[in-house]
Amino acid sequence: MDRPVILKGRKVSLAVLHKEDVKKLWLWYNDRNIRKYLSNPEKIFFLEDELEWYERIRKEKEKHKVFAIIENGSENLTGLIGIHNIDYKNGKAEIGYFLWRDYWGRGYATEAVRLTLRYCFEWLNLRKVYAHVFEPNAASSKVLEKNGFVLAGRWRKHVHVPENGFVDVLCYELMREDWKG
Ligand SMILES: CC(C)(COP(=O)(O)OP(=O)(O)OC[C@H]1O[C@@H](n2cnc3c(N)ncnc32)[C@H](O)[C@@H]1OP(=O)(O)O)[C@@H](O)C(=O)NCCC(=O)NCCS
């Protein structure tokens, strides 16, 4: 499947999402290991919900940029990374990401975040990028910290995560001047 690559990395690249990807994403979004640390972990998705989501992100490109994370070499879709709530007036946006389980632990998320930061700072000319992590999600905190994000604060016992109870939400941020490129 031909797919325009937006930014190429060493292990993964950020590329344009296809409508044909939606079926795979629908299966992944319903996987409780993936959902657990995402917003609304209890949520169950129908294929039609995902198609509507695809149309929404396609139409609201100014507000959200969502990239397919592609494995270099195989060109397989491995996950998604999104830049959300883009606020051009204040020069900030939030990032969120997930990878399919088969691809965890290979450094893919770390590199996808690195590429996304480049897109945020060099292509969107933002001044700040932020992210929220549920405290038990140590892998995600590590991904952000490896990319230079700092812990700005926390919301205590802010969300309920299945099998964890109420957990803190960690607020991470990275200013453009602290970004190592
Ligand atoms: C979080 C997630 C994106 C990480 O993806 P990944 O590709 O495995 O991440 P990377 O391999 O780039 O880096 C993970 C790092 O966390 C570390 N790590 C993994 N599990 C850990 C744990 N339980 N405790 C501490 N560190 C852990 C890894 O060792 C690695 O660090 P290292 O490179 O220094 O060894 C992936 O697990 C995922 O998609 N989870 C479900 C969705 C999700 O949580 N999204 C983020 C919401 S904020």
The ligand as an ORCA input file, in Angstrom:
! r2SCAN-3c Opt
* xyz 0 1
  C       3.570      3.074     26.416
  C       3.981      2.512     25.045
  C       3.609      3.519     23.967
  C       5.503      2.279     25.055
  O       5.879      1.852     23.764
  P       7.283      1.133     23.467
  O       7.532      1.182     22.003
  O       7.301     -0.192     24.131
  O       8.295      2.122     24.203
  P       9.874      2.145     24.033
  O      10.354      0.768     23.706
  O      10.244      3.246     23.106
  O      10.351      2.604     25.498
  C       9.772      2.033     26.639
  C      10.725      2.260     27.807
  O      10.025      1.970     29.012
  C      10.685      0.941     29.713
  N       9.667      0.160     30.379
  C       8.778     -0.696     29.842
  N       7.979     -1.195     30.805
  C       8.377     -0.614     31.962
  C       7.951     -0.728     33.303
  N       6.930     -1.520     33.652
  N       8.589      0.003     34.247
  C       9.609      0.819     33.923
  N      10.062      0.979     32.639
  C       9.454      0.247     31.700
  C      11.470      0.167     28.666
  O      12.544     -0.536     29.226
  C      11.917      1.316     27.765
  O      13.006      2.017     28.314
  P      14.536      1.755     27.802
  O      14.534      2.035     26.323
  O      15.351      2.748     28.563
  O      14.831      0.341     28.099
  C       3.262      1.147     24.760
  O       3.509      0.278     25.834
  C       1.767      1.271     24.563
  O       1.314      1.528     23.460
  N       0.971      1.077     25.643
  C      -0.495      1.145     25.568
  C      -1.022      2.545     25.262
  C      -0.418      3.622     26.134
  O      -0.179      3.413     27.311
  N      -0.162      4.770     25.534
  C       0.403      5.927     26.243
  C      -0.645      6.655     27.004
  S       0.048      8.011     27.927
*
